[in-house]
Amino acid sequence: MTMNKFLKLLYMAPMAFLISSCDNNFEEMNVNPNASRNVVPGFLFTRTQLTTVSNNFTGGAYLTIGQSMQHFATYKEVPAAGDKYFNYTYSNGNWALFGGDPASAGAVIDIAQVIEALETVPDNVNKMSVSRIWKAYLYHRLTDLYGDIPYTEAGKALTDKNFTPKYDTQAFIYADLLKELDESLTAFDPTKPTFGAADLIFAGNVAQWKKFGYSLMLRLGMRLTEIDPAMAETWVKKAIAGGVITADSDLAKIEYVDGSITASRNFISAGLMSTDYVAAGGDNVEGGKFAKTLIDHLKTTKDPRLNVISVVWTKASKDAPYVADTATALQTGMPNAAFNGLPANFDQYSEPNPATILKYSAPLLVMTPAEVHLLLAEANLRGWYSGATAEASYNAAVTAGLKQWALFGTAGVISDAKIAAYLKANPFNTGGTMAQKLEQISTQKWVALFLEDEYEIFSNWRRTGYPKLTPTNYPGNLTGGKIPTRFVIPDSEEQYNKVNFYEARTRQGGTNTLSSVVWWDK
């Protein structure tokens, strides 16, 4: 089923909300004739997949993390959440996954309803397992961004009328997410029904969902290296033994299509096109360009991804049309926090390639062999994996990371010769120290996961300290010249959930700022 057709069904189908009754015999007046009284798990699962990955991309992943991790830069002050460490409200949008205000639905509520609707029927074991894995994916992103969050009591606004859920500690949440993954992966039964086409990632393929689940377990286990190495080792080994994503054929992605239905377009390209890169040449809406740190790194390492992701708009003459030029010599990144006003040479800075990144039909890569091989390389360094050397896993990661751009179309194809040349010019540092090897692995992750998962890049940087980024210190910034290390929980929590919010804030050091840290960030 194509994305267009499925989205038509999704939005035309009865929305899966539980409709509460009303007092004084007004039941009939209180029922929406166009909505279902019952949860439709397949449709609701599709919606939670879409909203989980796409929520607040522009504010959270692009303007906040993308700039602070120095993939992007801006000359303006208002959108400079990550460039100049301003305007922290851009990071608040991810909280909408909980449902925004207490009466509205979000991915947290959606997945809770899906699980509740499925859990009493034994034949739904595969649907339940996939839903629990996706729940873990959703919550690990939220807790990594905010620290202590509502978890055990979250998602119950519609069913239990609980609009003031308690905040669980991140330590508890991580332990429970890993338990959820372990139990759901063990419960899979290939003979039972699946979500089929309602599953936009694997179309119900149980074998691939198991690899995704174990890959997520590997990611979460590795997140604990600085806070609980023994726990990290246990879960990393369990994940590897279960079987993780190492082949291109198992890459987890969501396909999008170009067309008149805007909801079927890739939300990254649509977001970048609508909020910043709306025209060829000239000023951009948010003043955005690629950052100097990223472009300099790609040029220094002779990385062929540079010509896939980056263009400079040029003209043959004053009256000629702009042309997107991918020539290496032209690519120039804009320094972070260097300007307050349109730079005279703004047109000479690099920005996203319309033939790859800005294509509405570009896929979203959710979990890739490139990331998993880099995790395996680190596991080998720590003595937790002997299936391949760190060098072999690193080389496999680089190869997969370069090849995956072919999924974006012919402009993304990188030849085997260029891949070989890149590896020859940037060999794994087999003779280096543990720190040097970890830096090389984490810096490669900073490149390989670009665009795919800025959130994971942000988490890995906080955990390892790599790549080494030089902070900016723009006048009046909110962090004292420190790269942000946590998203800010929105002020609305003080209105809707004051007691629990204050208790969690006190427990986490008494602050709710961009410079706060989460539990595993040591």
C-alpha angles and dihedrals in degrees: 000000000000122000091245093054093044094049090050089055092044096055096036093048121091109279112246103236126133106238112216119216125244132228128244094046095289093129095122092049090050096055120093106223090208095053133074123242088211133063115253099207098197096053093041092049090053090051094050091050091053097043094044094058099035104040113123095344094154096047100034109028101027110031098029111029098020090056098039090050086051098240090120137026137192135197093210127087103215098061093036097109091135102016099056097009092248136135101027091188088086087072092053094075093080088066086071087079084078089058107275106244115019095263099053131081128247137168091278091058092041095054091044090055092047092053093046091051093049105039099082097056115075093205089063093069094117093046089048093050093050091047092051091049090050090047088056090049091051097046096043089058092049097047092044089056100041108019113217108031140160107284119141091039097033123111094031100106093106101036102037101017087236104155095161107056120179120248115246121209117258089236090059093043093052092049091050095046090054090048090050091052093048094049096044094048091051092049098058115123116189091203094063129083123274136198089264112184091001086073104080095190108049104359090236097309102160096196091054093046089054090054090047092050094049090046089054089048088053091051093049093044092053090050089069098059095108099039104036114006094177092054090045092053093049095053096039091055092046091051094050091047090052093056127259138207108283103138125076089231090065096050109135112231144148116225121221131188135212116239147103093299101084093195090065093059123097104271093217095057091038091050095047092045095048099042105035124351098053099139141026112260129349127063122342123224096244094026091246131165136151113285123253091234092060098041093045091051093050092048095045093051092041089235111183089212087077091074091045099052105028138066139169116211110234138176130212089211139354094271097037121104121261116264126203104236119194096184111141095225092059098051112108128165124219114240114247117252092358100122143045100185135028109304114233090234096044093128090059094064122095125251138175118306112248090209093062120006096033097047111120088214094055114125125239111237107215101175125359140190087241092065094042094050089052089052089050090050090055091045089055091051089054093049094248099113131042101169091101137000119262088248093053092048091047092051091048089050093051092048093049092045092054095043095050091071088072086075087071093062139269092314088063098053113118115192125236088242092058091047091052091048092051093051091048091051093044107034121177110269097242092167096048130105122267089260093050092050092047089050091053092048094047094045089052088051089053087059101035095051094044109135091356096077120355088168092062091046089054092050094047092049091052091048099046106020090233138163094038105238126187109228122229122232106201115177112271096012118160099236106047091251096311123131107250113261103185140024118248119245106235122258089241088079089068088059101040104029105016102151096048093041093052092047091053093044091053091048091054097053101287098275136101102192141121088261095056117109134221125236099264095044103101 
